[in-house]
Amino acid sequence: MTKATRFLSFVIPAVILYLFAFFHILPVPLLSTEQADLILPVIPWWLLVSFGSYSLSSLGLGLLRFHDTPEAYESLLREITQAKNELRDQGVSVD
Protein backbone atom coordinates (compact mmCIF):
# COMPACT_ATOMS: atom_id res chain seq x y z
CA MET A 1 0.00 0.00 0.00
CA THR A 2 1.50 3.32 -1.04
CA LYS A 3 1.63 6.36 1.16
CA ALA A 4 -0.95 8.11 -1.00
CA THR A 5 -3.34 5.18 -0.65
CA ARG A 6 -2.90 5.12 3.12
CA PHE A 7 -3.37 8.89 3.27
CA LEU A 8 -6.53 8.81 1.17
CA SER A 9 -7.96 5.85 3.07
CA PHE A 10 -7.76 8.02 6.20
CA VAL A 11 -8.71 11.40 4.74
CA ILE A 12 -11.80 10.44 2.74
CA PRO A 13 -13.72 8.92 5.71
CA ALA A 14 -12.58 11.80 7.93
CA VAL A 15 -13.89 14.38 5.44
CA ILE A 16 -17.17 12.50 5.11
CA LEU A 17 -17.61 12.38 8.89
CA TYR A 18 -16.74 16.07 9.14
CA LEU A 19 -19.29 17.00 6.48
CA PHE A 20 -21.95 14.87 8.17
CA ALA A 21 -21.27 16.63 11.48
CA PHE A 22 -21.08 20.05 9.83
CA PHE A 23 -24.47 19.67 8.13
CA HIS A 24 -26.02 18.17 11.30
CA ILE A 25 -26.64 14.78 9.74
CA LEU A 26 -24.52 13.12 12.41
CA PRO A 27 -24.56 14.46 15.99
CA VAL A 28 -21.24 15.34 17.59
CA PRO A 29 -20.84 13.44 20.87
CA LEU A 30 -20.13 15.43 24.05
CA LEU A 31 -20.95 18.76 22.38
CA SER A 32 -24.19 20.66 22.19
CA THR A 33 -25.42 21.86 18.81
CA GLU A 34 -24.43 25.45 19.65
CA GLN A 35 -20.89 24.43 20.59
CA ALA A 36 -20.57 22.28 17.47
CA ASP A 37 -21.74 25.24 15.35
CA LEU A 38 -18.92 27.32 16.81
CA ILE A 39 -16.16 24.70 16.56
CA LEU A 40 -16.80 22.81 13.31
CA PRO A 41 -16.41 25.76 10.87
CA VAL A 42 -12.88 26.57 12.13
CA ILE A 43 -11.50 23.01 11.98
CA PRO A 44 -10.34 23.25 8.31
CA TRP A 45 -8.52 26.53 9.04
CA TRP A 46 -6.93 25.03 12.14
CA LEU A 47 -5.72 22.06 10.07
CA LEU A 48 -4.34 24.39 7.40
CA VAL A 49 -2.45 26.48 9.95
CA SER A 50 -1.15 23.34 11.66
CA PHE A 51 0.09 21.93 8.34
CA GLY A 52 1.78 25.23 7.49
CA SER A 53 3.47 25.36 10.88
CA TYR A 54 4.68 21.79 10.49
CA SER A 55 5.99 22.51 6.99
CA LEU A 56 7.87 25.62 8.07
CA SER A 57 9.35 23.92 11.11
CA SER A 58 10.54 20.92 9.09
CA LEU A 59 12.04 23.28 6.50
CA GLY A 60 13.79 25.29 9.21
CA LEU A 61 15.08 22.15 10.88
CA GLY A 62 16.41 20.92 7.54
CA LEU A 63 18.23 24.21 7.03
CA LEU A 64 19.58 24.05 10.56
CA ARG A 65 20.94 20.54 10.03
CA PHE A 66 22.31 21.26 6.54
CA HIS A 67 25.91 21.53 7.74
CA ASP A 68 25.59 18.08 9.32
CA THR A 69 25.91 16.59 5.85
CA PRO A 70 29.28 17.81 4.55
CA GLU A 71 29.07 15.91 1.27
CA ALA A 72 25.78 17.61 0.36
CA TYR A 73 27.25 20.96 1.37
CA GLU A 74 30.33 20.45 -0.80
CA SER A 75 28.21 19.20 -3.69
CA LEU A 76 26.02 22.30 -3.52
CA LEU A 77 29.06 24.60 -3.45
CA ARG A 78 30.48 22.83 -6.53
CA GLU A 79 27.16 23.24 -8.36
CA ILE A 80 27.03 26.94 -7.47
CA THR A 81 30.60 27.45 -8.70
CA GLN A 82 29.84 25.56 -11.91
CA ALA A 83 26.71 27.64 -12.53
CA LYS A 84 28.64 30.88 -11.94
CA ASN A 85 31.38 29.79 -14.35
CA GLU A 86 28.81 28.89 -17.03
CA LEU A 87 27.11 32.26 -16.61
CA ARG A 88 30.45 34.08 -16.83
CA ASP A 89 31.23 32.19 -20.06
CA GLN A 90 27.97 33.53 -21.47
CA GLY A 91 28.88 37.09 -20.48
CA VAL A 92 26.60 37.47 -17.44
CA SER A 93 27.96 39.33 -14.41
CA VAL A 94 27.28 37.23 -11.30
CA ASP A 95 29.45 38.96 -8.70
C-alpha positions as CSV (number, residue, x, y, z in Angstrom):
1,M,0.0,0.0,0.0
2,T,1.5,3.3,-1.0
3,K,1.6,6.4,1.2
4,A,-0.9,8.1,-1.0
5,T,-3.3,5.2,-0.6
6,R,-2.9,5.1,3.1
7,F,-3.4,8.9,3.3
8,L,-6.5,8.8,1.2
9,S,-8.0,5.9,3.1
10,F,-7.8,8.0,6.2
11,V,-8.7,11.4,4.7
12,I,-11.8,10.4,2.7
13,P,-13.7,8.9,5.7
14,A,-12.6,11.8,7.9
15,V,-13.9,14.4,5.4
16,I,-17.2,12.5,5.1
17,L,-17.6,12.4,8.9
18,Y,-16.7,16.1,9.1
19,L,-19.3,17.0,6.5
20,F,-22.0,14.9,8.2
21,A,-21.3,16.6,11.5
22,F,-21.1,20.1,9.8
23,F,-24.5,19.7,8.1
24,H,-26.0,18.2,11.3
25,I,-26.6,14.8,9.7
26,L,-24.5,13.1,12.4
27,P,-24.6,14.5,16.0
28,V,-21.2,15.3,17.6
29,P,-20.8,13.4,20.9
30,L,-20.1,15.4,24.1
31,L,-21.0,18.8,22.4
32,S,-24.2,20.7,22.2
33,T,-25.4,21.9,18.8
34,E,-24.4,25.4,19.6
35,Q,-20.9,24.4,20.6
36,A,-20.6,22.3,17.5
37,D,-21.7,25.2,15.4
38,L,-18.9,27.3,16.8
39,I,-16.2,24.7,16.6
40,L,-16.8,22.8,13.3
41,P,-16.4,25.8,10.9
42,V,-12.9,26.6,12.1
43,I,-11.5,23.0,12.0
44,P,-10.3,23.2,8.3
45,W,-8.5,26.5,9.0
46,W,-6.9,25.0,12.1
47,L,-5.7,22.1,10.1
48,L,-4.3,24.4,7.4
49,V,-2.5,26.5,10.0
50,S,-1.1,23.3,11.7
51,F,0.1,21.9,8.3
52,G,1.8,25.2,7.5
53,S,3.5,25.4,10.9
54,Y,4.7,21.8,10.5
55,S,6.0,22.5,7.0
56,L,7.9,25.6,8.1
57,S,9.4,23.9,11.1
58,S,10.5,20.9,9.1
59,L,12.0,23.3,6.5
60,G,13.8,25.3,9.2
61,L,15.1,22.1,10.9
62,G,16.4,20.9,7.5
63,L,18.2,24.2,7.0
64,L,19.6,24.0,10.6
65,R,20.9,20.5,10.0
66,F,22.3,21.3,6.5
67,H,25.9,21.5,7.7
68,D,25.6,18.1,9.3
69,T,25.9,16.6,5.8
70,P,29.3,17.8,4.6
71,E,29.1,15.9,1.3
72,A,25.8,17.6,0.4
73,Y,27.3,21.0,1.4
74,E,30.3,20.5,-0.8
75,S,28.2,19.2,-3.7
76,L,26.0,22.3,-3.5
77,L,29.1,24.6,-3.5
78,R,30.5,22.8,-6.5
79,E,27.2,23.2,-8.4
80,I,27.0,26.9,-7.5
81,T,30.6,27.5,-8.7
82,Q,29.8,25.6,-11.9
83,A,26.7,27.6,-12.5
84,K,28.6,30.9,-11.9
85,N,31.4,29.8,-14.4
86,E,28.8,28.9,-17.0
87,L,27.1,32.3,-16.6
88,R,30.5,34.1,-16.8
89,D,31.2,32.2,-20.1
90,Q,28.0,33.5,-21.5
91,G,28.9,37.1,-20.5
92,V,26.6,37.5,-17.4
93,S,28.0,39.3,-14.4
94,V,27.3,37.2,-11.3
95,D,29.5,39.0,-8.7
